[in-house]
């Protein structure tokens, strides 16, 4: 067969074996086996996102998997060195440990994400780009100083956009509206204080 899959038997019991996740009969097969139906996989679920400068200074980090602080520091140090050592014309994807690293440089900042091996790198690049667009819309033309001095807003924008490493809201307008409402609430609470 063209996809190198093993040939399937003609019985319906063997149909759900084709990856099970997202397969039309997977829910029925899981129910028949007394299990919960499988959750469809997102196109790109991030393990973590790092923003760092050309000098290797970490500006923002978001972890979607539980790791110790020691492990986070080790990963950050390794990835910053690896990405900064790459030439500008090199591919923005690299295999690292059992993950794929997707990164993009915008001005003096590198946006670096780790995804699982089977996830889509191009969607991850689009997620990075969408986050940069959201930062640009909020800050005007975002720069490294905006993220340094307004890091809580940068995290808030990221949290409105991504949840658990998966895209939560695709609409830029909805994300920006939520941020504007939070800003308004902050101003109102400061007035009452």
Secondary structure as the mmCIF struct_conf table of DSSP 4:
data_model
#
loop_
_struct_conf.conf_type_id
_struct_conf.id
_struct_conf.beg_label_comp_id
_struct_conf.beg_label_asym_id
_struct_conf.beg_label_seq_id
_struct_conf.end_label_comp_id
_struct_conf.end_label_asym_id
_struct_conf.end_label_seq_id
TURN_TY1_P TURN_TY1_P1 UNK A 2 UNK A 3
HELX_LH_PP_P HELX_LH_PP_P1 UNK A 5 UNK A 9
BEND BEND1 UNK A 10 UNK A 11
HELX_RH_3T_P HELX_RH_3T_P1 UNK A 12 UNK A 17
TURN_TY1_P TURN_TY1_P2 UNK A 18 UNK A 19
TURN_TY1_P TURN_TY1_P3 UNK A 21 UNK A 22
TURN_TY1_P TURN_TY1_P4 UNK A 24 UNK A 25
HELX_RH_AL_P HELX_RH_AL_P1 UNK A 26 UNK A 32
TURN_TY1_P TURN_TY1_P5 UNK A 33 UNK A 34
HELX_LH_PP_P HELX_LH_PP_P2 UNK A 36 UNK A 42
BEND BEND2 UNK A 43 UNK A 43
STRN STRN1 UNK A 46 UNK A 53
TURN_TY1_P TURN_TY1_P6 UNK A 54 UNK A 55
STRN STRN2 UNK A 58 UNK A 63
BEND BEND3 UNK A 64 UNK A 65
HELX_RH_AL_P HELX_RH_AL_P2 UNK A 69 UNK A 85
BEND BEND4 UNK A 86 UNK A 86
TURN_TY1_P TURN_TY1_P7 UNK A 88 UNK A 89
BEND BEND5 UNK A 90 UNK A 90
BEND BEND6 UNK A 92 UNK A 92
STRN STRN3 UNK A 93 UNK A 96
TURN_TY1_P TURN_TY1_P8 UNK A 97 UNK A 98
STRN STRN4 UNK A 99 UNK A 106
TURN_TY1_P TURN_TY1_P9 UNK A 107 UNK A 108
STRN STRN5 UNK A 109 UNK A 116
TURN_TY1_P TURN_TY1_P10 UNK A 117 UNK A 118
BEND BEND7 UNK A 119 UNK A 119
HELX_RH_AL_P HELX_RH_AL_P3 UNK A 121 UNK A 139
BEND BEND8 UNK A 140 UNK A 141
HELX_RH_AL_P HELX_RH_AL_P4 UNK A 144 UNK A 149
TURN_TY1_P TURN_TY1_P11 UNK A 150 UNK A 150
HELX_RH_AL_P HELX_RH_AL_P5 UNK A 151 UNK A 161
STRN STRN6 UNK A 162 UNK A 163
TURN_TY1_P TURN_TY1_P12 UNK A 164 UNK A 165
STRN STRN7 UNK A 166 UNK A 167
HELX_RH_AL_P HELX_RH_AL_P6 UNK A 172 UNK A 192
#
